[in-house]
Amino acid sequence: MDKYIDKNPTNNMGLDLLANTKKLKRYMNNNNNEEISISYNTKLRDFKDILINRIERFDPLKQPKDNFDNNIKLQWLDYITNNLTNEKQVEVYNILGLEK
Protein backbone atom coordinates (compact mmCIF):
# COMPACT_ATOMS: atom_id res chain seq x y z
CA MET A 1 0.00 0.00 0.00
CA ASP A 2 2.89 2.35 0.70
CA LYS A 3 3.78 2.20 -2.99
CA TYR A 4 0.72 4.32 -3.76
CA ILE A 5 1.32 6.95 -1.08
CA ASP A 6 3.52 9.91 -1.80
CA LYS A 7 5.17 10.79 1.51
CA ASN A 8 6.31 14.24 0.39
CA PRO A 9 4.74 16.68 2.94
CA THR A 10 4.46 19.44 0.31
CA ASN A 11 2.43 17.22 -2.00
CA ASN A 12 -1.24 16.36 -1.36
CA MET A 13 -1.40 13.37 -3.71
CA GLY A 14 -1.31 10.69 -0.92
CA LEU A 15 -4.40 8.50 -0.43
CA ASP A 16 -6.31 10.69 -2.86
CA LEU A 17 -4.59 8.73 -5.65
CA LEU A 18 -6.28 5.52 -4.53
CA ALA A 19 -9.78 6.96 -4.60
CA ASN A 20 -9.46 8.99 -7.77
CA THR A 21 -8.30 6.96 -10.78
CA LYS A 22 -8.11 10.05 -13.01
CA LYS A 23 -5.54 11.59 -10.66
CA LEU A 24 -3.68 8.27 -10.50
CA LYS A 25 -3.46 8.13 -14.31
CA ARG A 26 -2.34 11.77 -14.46
CA TYR A 27 0.23 11.12 -11.72
CA MET A 28 1.54 8.06 -13.59
CA ASN A 29 1.77 9.98 -16.88
CA ASN A 30 3.62 12.87 -15.24
CA ASN A 31 6.10 10.54 -13.56
CA ASN A 32 6.32 7.96 -16.39
CA ASN A 33 5.99 5.21 -13.81
CA GLU A 34 4.51 2.01 -15.21
CA GLU A 35 5.30 0.09 -12.02
CA ILE A 36 2.48 1.88 -10.19
CA SER A 37 0.01 0.81 -12.88
CA ILE A 38 1.09 -2.82 -12.70
CA SER A 39 0.95 -2.85 -8.89
CA TYR A 40 -2.44 -1.14 -8.88
CA ASN A 41 -3.91 -3.62 -11.35
CA THR A 42 -2.42 -6.55 -9.44
CA LYS A 43 -3.88 -5.32 -6.13
CA LEU A 44 -7.25 -4.71 -7.75
CA ARG A 45 -7.30 -8.21 -9.25
CA ASP A 46 -6.32 -9.72 -5.87
CA PHE A 47 -9.10 -7.78 -4.15
CA LYS A 48 -11.67 -8.99 -6.69
CA ASP A 49 -10.49 -12.58 -6.21
CA ILE A 50 -10.93 -12.25 -2.45
CA LEU A 51 -14.44 -10.86 -2.93
CA ILE A 52 -15.40 -13.64 -5.33
CA ASN A 53 -14.13 -16.33 -2.93
CA ARG A 54 -15.93 -14.79 0.05
CA ILE A 55 -19.19 -14.49 -1.91
CA GLU A 56 -18.95 -18.09 -3.13
CA ARG A 57 -18.59 -19.30 0.49
CA PHE A 58 -21.33 -16.97 1.76
CA ASP A 59 -24.30 -18.55 3.56
CA PRO A 60 -26.94 -16.04 4.71
CA LEU A 61 -28.24 -18.39 7.40
CA LYS A 62 -24.89 -18.65 9.19
CA GLN A 63 -23.64 -16.12 11.70
CA PRO A 64 -21.18 -13.65 10.11
CA LYS A 65 -17.55 -14.29 11.09
CA ASP A 66 -16.28 -10.75 10.60
CA ASN A 67 -17.18 -7.36 9.14
CA PHE A 68 -16.51 -8.66 5.65
CA ASP A 69 -19.20 -11.34 6.00
CA ASN A 70 -21.49 -8.87 7.72
CA ASN A 71 -21.23 -6.44 4.79
CA ILE A 72 -22.00 -9.22 2.32
CA LYS A 73 -25.00 -10.24 4.44
CA LEU A 74 -26.29 -6.65 4.47
CA GLN A 75 -25.98 -6.48 0.69
CA TRP A 76 -27.80 -9.82 0.43
CA LEU A 77 -30.66 -8.55 2.62
CA ASP A 78 -30.90 -5.37 0.60
CA TYR A 79 -31.01 -7.41 -2.60
CA ILE A 80 -33.78 -9.78 -1.49
CA THR A 81 -35.91 -7.09 0.17
CA ASN A 82 -35.43 -4.37 -2.42
CA ASN A 83 -38.91 -4.45 -3.98
CA LEU A 84 -40.88 -5.97 -1.12
CA THR A 85 -43.59 -4.35 0.95
CA ASN A 86 -42.95 -3.79 4.66
CA GLU A 87 -45.05 -6.84 5.56
CA LYS A 88 -43.07 -9.09 3.21
CA GLN A 89 -39.80 -7.66 4.54
CA VAL A 90 -40.85 -8.60 8.08
CA GLU A 91 -41.63 -12.13 6.87
CA VAL A 92 -38.18 -12.46 5.28
CA TYR A 93 -36.48 -11.15 8.43
CA ASN A 94 -38.46 -13.61 10.56
CA ILE A 95 -37.47 -16.51 8.30
CA LEU A 96 -33.81 -15.50 8.67
CA GLY A 97 -34.19 -15.04 12.43
CA LEU A 98 -33.63 -11.30 12.35
CA GLU A 99 -35.59 -8.36 13.70
CA LYS A 100 -36.43 -5.36 11.60
Rosetta blueprint (number, residue, H / E / L):
1 M L
2 D H
3 K H
4 Y H
5 I L
6 D L
7 K L
8 N L
9 P L
10 T L
11 N L
12 N L
13 M L
14 G L
15 L L
16 D H
17 L H
18 L H
19 A H
20 N L
21 T H
22 K H
23 K H
24 L H
25 K H
26 R H
27 Y H
28 M H
29 N H
30 N H
31 N H
32 N L
33 N L
34 E H
35 E H
36 I H
37 S H
38 I H
39 S H
40 Y H
41 N H
42 T H
43 K H
44 L H
45 R H
46 D H
47 F H
48 K H
49 D H
50 I H
51 L H
52 I H
53 N H
54 R H
55 I H
56 E H
57 R H
58 F L
59 D L
60 P L
61 L L
62 K L
63 Q L
64 P L
65 K L
66 D L
67 N H
68 F H
69 D H
70 N H
71 N H
72 I H
73 K H
74 L H
75 Q H
76 W H
77 L H
78 D H
79 Y H
80 I H
81 T L
82 N L
83 N L
84 L L
85 T L
86 N H
87 E H
88 K H
89 Q H
90 V H
91 E H
92 V H
93 Y H
94 N H
95 I H
96 L L
97 G L
98 L L
99 E L
100 K L
